[in-house]
Amino acid sequence: MSKITIAIDGFSSTGKSTLAKQLAKELGYVYVDTGAMYRAITLFAMRNSFIGNGEERLEDLVKLLPKINLRFVPNAELGFSEMYLNDENVEKEIRTMQVSKFVSRVAEIEQVRYKLVEMQKNMGKEKGIVMDGRDIGTVVFPDAELKVFMTASPQARATRRYKELLDRGEDVLYKDVLENVEKRDFIDSHREFSPLRKAKDAIEFDNSDMGLKEQFERLLSIADRFIEKV
């Protein structure tokens, strides 16, 4: 059976990565979490004081982009690949609220998007891939056979993110998480380069009131239909 390219876009905290990961595993496809790539560069910027602590020296980040090496390394025990930044496993650190605060700002930078989009396009040359992010169906894989645009109310997404952060042991307030979700929505949708938007031929998938099992079963059913067409 021929393989296809599956592009999953949508707002932050809609569960894109969780669903994309499950779908790729079920189909035997490669999974790529592009959000992890932007988060890793954001972490690099924070560590070097290019952003955060009231400072913003993003021109210095751009100068160092050629020295940033990103790669996904499979973890057999976890069942998915983890993000490595310059040979350091940063999977846990990039998921913190601190990184979330600045990732949309870093993702606005044209040179950052250019670097990562080129990497992402190369990853999908052989098809058989599930990739999630903000501009996968519009910029990275505009010819993808299946495009999904995930959405949910800001409150539903903030609640999920809040519980996730608490489970990881972070000390956060719900109001701060909701504010971050709404701020990221605005930045992602209004940035100059590769803004978040639904591709014309994408299937809108609102999971505000769905559990994980229902979401996965519905998405798998959609994917199976598109794969059968090839």
Secondary structure as UniProt FT lines:
FT   STRAND          5..10
FT   TURN            12..13
FT   HELIX           16..27
FT   STRAND          30..33
FT   HELIX           34..47
FT   TURN            48..49
FT   STRAND          51..52
FT   TURN            53..54
FT   STRAND          55..56
FT   HELIX           58..64
FT   HELIX           65..67
FT   STRAND          70..75
FT   TURN            76..79
FT   STRAND          80..85
FT   TURN            86..87
FT   STRAND          88..89
FT   TURN            91..92
FT   HELIX           93..95
FT   HELIX           97..107
FT   HELIX           110..123
FT   TURN            124..126
FT   STRAND          129..133
FT   HELIX           136..140
FT   TURN            142..143
FT   STRAND          146..151
FT   HELIX           154..167
FT   TURN            168..169
FT   HELIX           174..190
FT   TURN            200..201
FT   STRAND          203..206
FT   TURN            208..209
FT   HELIX           212..229
//
